[in-house]
């Protein structure tokens, strides 16, 4: 019994609980905004406002949580967690049961039902706890449907999305948590994930090869940012990217070793479930 408990992916479970508690809170806030704010009228929203609100909610309630799940998938080296993730990938029936349960426990779903408004019901389903995972598994499953030539492009798109979402996440952390000490921890974690999700060896090799060009250029950019441009957001992003590059250079070997372990675990687990299906 104790041996089985030791195999439980405790850090991953705590991480998932934290993400879903945050999602649940956002769900409740969305319900208050939609149902209990007397000034809110769906029909009174203009099309530009509606599109702006939809994009904002899509980013905060669906895309960003999906990104948090994606982070965990690329960082975790737990065999039991990897098996659970691939179990749902290769078992469609159980995956849809999970989606249904997550939808049913979502406040937005019940808010949509109780509103007796068809559009709010649809929004309640779309903004439920199930949607980030649905988005992630659907995008992930797309790879198996693509021809071999297109999979290389799919890989490049993954890298680009990881980069863009990491930069967006770093910006959101700074915007909403700049007064909190936790902003530094969250920013560092985002930077580490960015290092794990791209081919850092390509970047570090270029920096080492052209170090006498890279170092003066780097110093010039930081100098121009801090004493020339003096823009808060430009300064933040220059320092963030500089921090990412420093992490790559200082912790290159441990990061590469961790990523190799993570990728090998994914390959092993995927082959295990494919063999069971065959």
C-alpha atoms as a printed R data frame, in Angstrom:
    type eleno elety resid chain resno       x      y       z
1   ATOM     1    CA   UNK     A     1   0.000  0.000   0.000
2   ATOM     2    CA   UNK     A     2   2.778  2.393   0.993
3   ATOM     3    CA   UNK     A     3   4.700  1.522  -2.195
4   ATOM     4    CA   UNK     A     4   1.648  2.417  -4.302
5   ATOM     5    CA   UNK     A     5   1.272  5.731  -2.488
6   ATOM     6    CA   UNK     A     6   4.926  6.516  -3.156
7   ATOM     7    CA   UNK     A     7   4.280  6.125  -6.887
8   ATOM     8    CA   UNK     A     8   1.553  8.785  -6.827
9   ATOM     9    CA   UNK     A     9   2.635 11.951  -8.694
10  ATOM    10    CA   UNK     A    10   2.090 14.225  -5.667
11  ATOM    11    CA   UNK     A    11   3.642 17.429  -7.148
12  ATOM    12    CA   UNK     A    12   1.591 16.950 -10.324
13  ATOM    13    CA   UNK     A    13  -1.617 16.388  -8.317
14  ATOM    14    CA   UNK     A    14  -1.011 19.542  -6.247
15  ATOM    15    CA   UNK     A    15  -0.279 21.490  -9.417
16  ATOM    16    CA   UNK     A    16  -3.500 20.287 -11.084
17  ATOM    17    CA   UNK     A    17  -5.528 21.088  -7.971
18  ATOM    18    CA   UNK     A    18  -4.078 24.611  -7.897
19  ATOM    19    CA   UNK     A    19  -4.878 25.183 -11.578
20  ATOM    20    CA   UNK     A    20  -8.443 23.903 -11.169
21  ATOM    21    CA   UNK     A    21  -9.045 25.937  -7.992
22  ATOM    22    CA   UNK     A    22  -7.988 29.004  -9.982
23  ATOM    23    CA   UNK     A    23 -10.260 27.945 -12.855
24  ATOM    24    CA   UNK     A    24 -13.145 27.349 -10.448
25  ATOM    25    CA   UNK     A    25 -12.681 30.850  -9.005
26  ATOM    26    CA   UNK     A    26 -12.684 32.352 -12.506
27  ATOM    27    CA   UNK     A    27 -15.845 30.375 -13.260
28  ATOM    28    CA   UNK     A    28 -17.594 31.847 -10.213
29  ATOM    29    CA   UNK     A    29 -16.477 35.373 -11.148
30  ATOM    30    CA   UNK     A    30 -17.796 34.801 -14.678
31  ATOM    31    CA   UNK     A    31 -21.155 33.706 -13.237
32  ATOM    32    CA   UNK     A    32 -21.407 36.863 -11.132
33  ATOM    33    CA   UNK     A    33 -20.533 38.976 -14.172
34  ATOM    34    CA   UNK     A    34 -23.108 37.257 -16.383
35  ATOM    35    CA   UNK     A    35 -26.036 36.716 -14.010
36  ATOM    36    CA   UNK     A    36 -25.805 38.980 -10.971
37  ATOM    37    CA   UNK     A    37 -24.520 42.210 -12.478
38  ATOM    38    CA   UNK     A    38 -27.651 44.225 -13.157
39  ATOM    39    CA   UNK     A    39 -25.896 46.382 -15.735
40  ATOM    40    CA   UNK     A    40 -25.011 43.375 -17.895
41  ATOM    41    CA   UNK     A    41 -27.260 42.825 -20.909
42  ATOM    42    CA   UNK     A    42 -26.083 40.441 -23.612
43  ATOM    43    CA   UNK     A    43 -28.189 42.119 -26.305
44  ATOM    44    CA   UNK     A    44 -26.797 45.571 -25.443
45  ATOM    45    CA   UNK     A    45 -23.162 44.668 -26.207
46  ATOM    46    CA   UNK     A    46 -21.855 46.011 -29.516
47  ATOM    47    CA   UNK     A    47 -20.048 43.648 -31.888
48  ATOM    48    CA   UNK     A    48 -16.519 45.082 -31.219
49  ATOM    49    CA   UNK     A    49 -17.147 44.885 -27.448
50  ATOM    50    CA   UNK     A    50 -18.519 41.351 -27.816
51  ATOM    51    CA   UNK     A    51 -15.482 40.206 -29.814
52  ATOM    52    CA   UNK     A    52 -13.100 41.895 -27.367
53  ATOM    53    CA   UNK     A    53 -14.834 40.256 -24.395
54  ATOM    54    CA   UNK     A    54 -14.869 36.857 -26.148
55  ATOM    55    CA   UNK     A    55 -11.124 37.030 -26.928
56  ATOM    56    CA   UNK     A    56 -10.303 38.134 -23.366
57  ATOM    57    CA   UNK     A    57 -12.365 35.346 -21.776
58  ATOM    58    CA   UNK     A    58 -11.035 32.822 -24.306
59  ATOM    59    CA   UNK     A    59  -7.481 33.750 -23.316
60  ATOM    60    CA   UNK     A    60  -8.015 33.832 -19.534
61  ATOM    61    CA   UNK     A    61 -10.410 30.886 -19.060
62  ATOM    62    CA   UNK     A    62  -9.406 28.509 -21.877
63  ATOM    63    CA   UNK     A    63  -6.015 29.191 -23.501
64  ATOM    64    CA   UNK     A    64  -4.012 30.083 -20.371
65  ATOM    65    CA   UNK     A    65  -5.250 27.049 -18.343
66  ATOM    66    CA   UNK     A    66  -4.493 24.825 -21.366
67  ATOM    67    CA   UNK     A    67  -1.011 26.337 -21.361
68  ATOM    68    CA   UNK     A    68  -0.620 25.427 -17.668
69  ATOM    69    CA   UNK     A    69  -1.544 21.818 -18.495
70  ATOM    70    CA   UNK     A    70   0.920 21.892 -21.397
71  ATOM    71    CA   UNK     A    71   3.651 23.117 -19.020
72  ATOM    72    CA   UNK     A    72   3.065 20.199 -16.664
73  ATOM    73    CA   UNK     A    73   3.133 17.701 -19.527
74  ATOM    74    CA   UNK     A    74   6.527 18.974 -20.718
75  ATOM    75    CA   UNK     A    75   8.051 19.294 -17.239
76  ATOM    76    CA   UNK     A    76   6.821 16.180 -15.415
77  ATOM    77    CA   UNK     A    77   9.046 13.093 -15.308
78  ATOM    78    CA   UNK     A    78   6.523 11.011 -13.356
79  ATOM    79    CA   UNK     A    79   5.746  7.681 -15.019
80  ATOM    80    CA   UNK     A    80   2.309  7.386 -13.376
81  ATOM    81    CA   UNK     A    81   1.324 10.889 -14.482
82  ATOM    82    CA   UNK     A    82   2.486 10.174 -18.041
83  ATOM    83    CA   UNK     A    83   0.430  6.954 -18.079
84  ATOM    84    CA   UNK     A    84  -2.673  8.833 -16.895
85  ATOM    85    CA   UNK     A    85  -2.280 11.478 -19.630
86  ATOM    86    CA   UNK     A    86  -1.829  8.894 -22.396
87  ATOM    87    CA   UNK     A    87  -4.624  6.713 -20.997
88  ATOM    88    CA   UNK     A    88  -7.118  9.501 -21.696
89  ATOM    89    CA   UNK     A    89  -5.530 10.178 -25.093
90  ATOM    90    CA   UNK     A    90  -6.001  6.593 -26.265
91  ATOM    91    CA   UNK     A    91  -9.353  5.936 -24.523
92  ATOM    92    CA   UNK     A    92 -11.878  8.263 -26.124
93  ATOM    93    CA   UNK     A    93 -14.839  7.007 -24.071
94  ATOM    94    CA   UNK     A    94 -13.150  7.689 -20.726
95  ATOM    95    CA   UNK     A    95 -11.887 11.044 -21.982
96  ATOM    96    CA   UNK     A    96 -15.409 12.187 -22.839
97  ATOM    97    CA   UNK     A    97 -16.652 10.973 -19.448
98  ATOM    98    CA   UNK     A    98 -13.950 13.168 -17.884
99  ATOM    99    CA   UNK     A    99 -15.068 16.138 -20.031
100 ATOM   100    CA   UNK     A   100 -18.697 15.571 -18.985
101 ATOM   101    CA   UNK     A   101 -17.843 15.404 -15.274
102 ATOM   102    CA   UNK     A   102 -15.687 18.542 -15.473
103 ATOM   103    CA   UNK     A   103 -18.505 20.319 -17.301
104 ATOM   104    CA   UNK     A   104 -21.129 19.274 -14.721
105 ATOM   105    CA   UNK     A   105 -19.077 20.538 -11.751
106 ATOM   106    CA   UNK     A   106 -18.444 23.902 -13.440
107 ATOM   107    CA   UNK     A   107 -20.316 26.915 -12.011
108 ATOM   108    CA   UNK     A   108 -20.606 28.462 -15.485
109 ATOM   109    CA   UNK     A   109 -22.458 25.374 -16.773
110 ATOM   110    CA   UNK     A   110 -25.108 25.588 -14.035
111 ATOM   111    CA   UNK     A   111 -25.241 29.362 -14.408
112 ATOM   112    CA   UNK     A   112 -26.038 28.866 -18.088
113 ATOM   113    CA   UNK     A   113 -28.697 26.252 -17.268
114 ATOM   114    CA   UNK     A   114 -30.377 28.425 -14.602
115 ATOM   115    CA   UNK     A   115 -30.280 31.533 -16.795
116 ATOM   116    CA   UNK     A   116 -32.771 29.919 -19.236
117 ATOM   117    CA   UNK     A   117 -30.918 31.814 -21.968
118 ATOM   118    CA   UNK     A   118 -29.610 29.718 -24.870
119 ATOM   119    CA   UNK     A   119 -26.545 31.911 -25.530
120 ATOM   120    CA   UNK     A   120 -25.585 31.952 -21.840
121 ATOM   121    CA   UNK     A   121 -26.017 28.160 -21.726
122 ATOM   122    CA   UNK     A   122 -23.583 27.795 -24.661
123 ATOM   123    CA   UNK     A   123 -21.156 30.195 -22.954
124 ATOM   124    CA   UNK     A   124 -21.509 28.175 -19.748
125 ATOM   125    CA   UNK     A   125 -20.400 25.032 -21.573
126 ATOM   126    CA   UNK     A   126 -17.598 26.776 -23.492
127 ATOM   127    CA   UNK     A   127 -16.168 28.368 -20.327
128 ATOM   128    CA   UNK     A   128 -16.437 25.204 -18.230
129 ATOM   129    CA   UNK     A   129 -13.515 23.397 -16.597
130 ATOM   130    CA   UNK     A   130 -13.591 20.838 -19.421
131 ATOM   131    CA   UNK     A   131 -12.802 23.211 -22.281
132 ATOM   132    CA   UNK     A   132  -9.030 23.747 -21.680
133 ATOM   133    CA   UNK     A   133  -8.453 19.975 -21.695
134 ATOM   134    CA   UNK     A   134 -10.703 19.545 -24.738
135 ATOM   135    CA   UNK     A   135  -8.664 22.177 -26.570
136 ATOM   136    CA   UNK     A   136  -5.383 20.544 -25.554
137 ATOM   137    CA   UNK     A   137  -6.338 16.962 -26.433
138 ATOM   138    CA   UNK     A   138  -7.942 18.063 -29.730
139 ATOM   139    CA   UNK     A   139  -4.829 19.981 -30.768
140 ATOM   140    CA   UNK     A   140  -2.601 17.110 -29.627
141 ATOM   141    CA   UNK     A   141  -4.683 14.538 -31.514
142 ATOM   142    CA   UNK     A   142  -4.369 16.611 -34.685
143 ATOM   143    CA   UNK     A   143  -0.773 15.383 -35.068
144 ATOM   144    CA   UNK     A   144  -1.935 11.779 -35.635
145 ATOM   145    CA   UNK     A   145  -4.275 12.925 -38.433
146 ATOM   146    CA   UNK     A   146  -1.604 14.836 -40.346
147 ATOM   147    CA   UNK     A   147   0.538 13.336 -43.132
148 ATOM   148    CA   UNK     A   148   4.228 12.796 -42.303
149 ATOM   149    CA   UNK     A   149   5.375 15.900 -44.198
150 ATOM   150    CA   UNK     A   150   2.953 18.126 -42.312
151 ATOM   151    CA   UNK     A   151   4.102 16.838 -38.894
152 ATOM   152    CA   UNK     A   152   7.356 18.746 -39.210
153 ATOM   153    CA   UNK     A   153   5.364 21.964 -39.686
154 ATOM   154    CA   UNK     A   154   3.207 20.939 -36.715
155 ATOM   155    CA   UNK     A   155   6.408 20.675 -34.628
156 ATOM   156    CA   UNK     A   156   7.494 24.187 -35.660
157 ATOM   157    CA   UNK     A   157   4.027 25.507 -34.801
158 ATOM   158    CA   UNK     A   158   4.324 23.895 -31.350
159 ATOM   159    CA   UNK     A   159   7.643 25.678 -30.748
160 ATOM   160    CA   UNK     A   160   6.205 28.996 -31.937
161 ATOM   161    CA   UNK     A   161   3.119 28.594 -29.730
162 ATOM   162    CA   UNK     A   162   5.284 27.738 -26.712
163 ATOM   163    CA   UNK     A   163   7.345 30.881 -27.311
164 ATOM   164    CA   UNK     A   164   4.335 33.163 -27.869
165 ATOM   165    CA   UNK     A   165   2.330 31.801 -24.933
166 ATOM   166    CA   UNK     A   166   5.367 31.976 -22.635
167 ATOM   167    CA   UNK     A   167   5.856 35.642 -23.528
168 ATOM   168    CA   UNK     A   168   2.125 36.323 -23.069
169 ATOM   169    CA   UNK     A   169   2.164 34.485 -19.736
170 ATOM   170    CA   UNK     A   170   5.198 36.454 -18.552
171 ATOM   171    CA   UNK     A   171   3.364 39.664 -19.461
172 ATOM   172    CA   UNK     A   172   0.171 38.625 -17.652
173 ATOM   173    CA   UNK     A   173   2.161 37.667 -14.551
174 ATOM   174    CA   UNK     A   174   3.821 41.076 -14.550
175 ATOM   175    CA   UNK     A   175   0.537 42.911 -15.174
176 ATOM   176    CA   UNK     A   176  -1.521 41.220 -12.467
177 ATOM   177    CA   UNK     A   177   1.081 40.215  -9.874
178 ATOM   178    CA   UNK     A   178   3.815 42.854 -10.067
179 ATOM   179    CA   UNK     A   179   3.155 43.928  -6.468
180 ATOM   180    CA   UNK     A   180   3.439 40.384  -5.118
181 ATOM   181    CA   UNK     A   181   6.713 38.636  -4.199
182 ATOM   182    CA   UNK     A   182   5.406 35.542  -6.050
183 ATOM   183    CA   UNK     A   183   5.849 37.393  -9.360
184 ATOM   184    CA   UNK     A   184   9.550 36.484  -9.359
185 ATOM   185    CA   UNK     A   185   8.887 32.771  -8.744
186 ATOM   186    CA   UNK     A   186   6.183 32.614 -11.424
187 ATOM   187    CA   UNK     A   187   8.370 34.480 -13.920
188 ATOM   188    CA   UNK     A   188  11.305 32.129 -13.299
189 ATOM   189    CA   UNK     A   189   9.025 29.079 -13.718
190 ATOM   190    CA   UNK     A   190   7.747 30.491 -17.020
191 ATOM   191    CA   UNK     A   191  11.340 31.061 -18.143
192 ATOM   192    CA   UNK     A   192  12.313 27.483 -17.197
193 ATOM   193    CA   UNK     A   193   9.385 26.071 -19.162
194 ATOM   194    CA   UNK     A   194  10.398 28.163 -22.159
195 ATOM   195    CA   UNK     A   195  13.904 26.657 -21.903
196 ATOM   196    CA   UNK     A   196  12.440 23.140 -21.743
197 ATOM   197    CA   UNK     A   197  10.077 23.649 -24.683
198 ATOM   198    CA   UNK     A   198  12.561 24.907 -27.299
199 ATOM   199    CA   UNK     A   199  15.850 23.535 -28.670
200 ATOM   200    CA   UNK     A   200  18.126 25.503 -26.340
201 ATOM   201    CA   UNK     A   201  21.254 23.750 -27.647
202 ATOM   202    CA   UNK     A   202  20.810 25.591 -30.972
203 ATOM   203    CA   UNK     A   203  20.675 28.961 -29.172
204 ATOM   204    CA   UNK     A   204  23.554 28.247 -26.781
205 ATOM   205    CA   UNK     A   205  25.801 26.980 -29.584
206 ATOM   206    CA   UNK     A   206  25.257 30.209 -31.531
207 ATOM   207    CA   UNK     A   207  25.931 32.342 -28.434
208 ATOM   208    CA   UNK     A   208  29.130 30.412 -27.623
209 ATOM   209    CA   UNK     A   209  30.292 30.528 -31.240
210 ATOM   210    CA   UNK     A   210  29.735 34.282 -31.570
211 ATOM   211    CA   UNK     A   211  30.304 35.208 -27.919
212 ATOM   212    CA   UNK     A   212  32.523 38.195 -28.718
213 ATOM   213    CA   UNK     A   213  29.714 39.598 -30.845
214 ATOM   214    CA   UNK     A   214  26.857 38.457 -28.601
215 ATOM   215    CA   UNK     A   215  28.146 39.919 -25.305
216 ATOM   216    CA   UNK     A   216  28.654 43.515 -26.570
217 ATOM   217    CA   UNK     A   217  25.286 43.353 -28.398
218 ATOM   218    CA   UNK     A   218  23.590 42.078 -25.231
219 ATOM   219    CA   UNK     A   219  25.151 44.822 -23.080
220 ATOM   220    CA   UNK     A   220  24.185 47.465 -25.664
221 ATOM   221    CA   UNK     A   221  20.544 46.312 -25.744
222 ATOM   222    CA   UNK     A   222  20.271 46.341 -21.931
223 ATOM   223    CA   UNK     A   223  21.961 49.765 -21.739
224 ATOM   224    CA   UNK     A   224  19.645 51.212 -24.422
225 ATOM   225    CA   UNK     A   225  16.621 49.729 -22.660
226 ATOM   226    CA   UNK     A   226  17.434 50.919 -19.141
227 ATOM   227    CA   UNK     A   227  18.817 54.366 -19.933
228 ATOM   228    CA   UNK     A   228  17.616 55.102 -23.446
229 ATOM   229    CA   UNK     A   229  14.118 53.806 -24.176
230 ATOM   230    CA   UNK     A   230  12.932 53.745 -20.533
231 ATOM   231    CA   UNK     A   231   9.683 51.976 -21.331
232 ATOM   232    CA   UNK     A   232   8.349 49.771 -18.516
233 ATOM   233    CA   UNK     A   233   7.171 46.909 -20.748
234 ATOM   234    CA   UNK     A   234  10.207 46.945 -23.053
235 ATOM   235    CA   UNK     A   235  12.468 46.863 -19.987
236 ATOM   236    CA   UNK     A   236  10.535 43.953 -18.483
237 ATOM   237    CA   UNK     A   237  10.652 41.849 -21.650
238 ATOM   238    CA   UNK     A   238  14.339 42.587 -22.314
239 ATOM   239    CA   UNK     A   239  15.172 41.521 -18.752
240 ATOM   240    CA   UNK     A   240  12.916 38.455 -19.057
241 ATOM   241    CA   UNK     A   241  14.543 37.311 -22.315
242 ATOM   242    CA   UNK     A   242  17.987 38.053 -20.859
243 ATOM   243    CA   UNK     A   243  17.097 35.884 -17.864
244 ATOM   244    CA   UNK     A   244  15.989 33.069 -20.185
245 ATOM   245    CA   UNK     A   245  19.285 33.245 -22.097
246 ATOM   246    CA   UNK     A   246  21.248 33.184 -18.822
247 ATOM   247    CA   UNK     A   247  19.299 30.128 -17.680
248 ATOM   248    CA   UNK     A   248  20.108 28.423 -20.979
249 ATOM   249    CA   UNK     A   249  23.809 29.124 -20.660
250 ATOM   250    CA   UNK     A   250  24.231 28.352 -16.941
251 ATOM   251    CA   UNK     A   251  21.927 25.313 -16.678
252 ATOM   252    CA   UNK     A   252  22.243 23.969 -20.232
253 ATOM   253    CA   UNK     A   253  23.264 20.411 -19.273
254 ATOM   254    CA   UNK     A   254  20.663 19.865 -16.489
255 ATOM   255    CA   UNK     A   255  17.899 21.334 -18.702
256 ATOM   256    CA   UNK     A   256  18.853 19.122 -21.653
257 ATOM   257    CA   UNK     A   257  19.041 16.068 -19.379
258 ATOM   258    CA   UNK     A   258  15.606 16.835 -17.883
259 ATOM   259    CA   UNK     A   259  14.048 17.386 -21.317
260 ATOM   260    CA   UNK     A   260  15.556 14.136 -22.644
261 ATOM   261    CA   UNK     A   261  14.119 12.247 -19.666
262 ATOM   262    CA   UNK     A   262  10.693 13.821 -20.235
263 ATOM   263    CA   UNK     A   263  10.710 13.057 -23.979
264 ATOM   264    CA   UNK     A   264  11.923  9.472 -23.458
265 ATOM   265    CA   UNK     A   265   9.123  8.898 -20.937
266 ATOM   266    CA   UNK     A   266   6.520 10.181 -23.419
267 ATOM   267    CA   UNK     A   267   7.830  7.919 -26.194
268 ATOM   268    CA   UNK     A   268   7.858  4.890 -23.882
269 ATOM   269    CA   UNK     A   269   4.309  5.524 -22.646
270 ATOM   270    CA   UNK     A   270   2.924  6.194 -26.131
271 ATOM   271    CA   UNK     A   271   4.456  2.974 -27.479
272 ATOM   272    CA   UNK     A   272   3.014  1.071 -24.501
273 ATOM   273    CA   UNK     A   273  -0.573  2.195 -25.260
274 ATOM   274    CA   UNK     A   274  -0.182  1.743 -29.025
275 ATOM   275    CA   UNK     A   275   0.987 -1.836 -28.408
276 ATOM   276    CA   UNK     A   276  -2.068 -2.466 -26.191
277 ATOM   277    CA   UNK     A   277  -4.395 -1.179 -28.924
278 ATOM   278    CA   UNK     A   278  -2.790 -3.434 -31.513
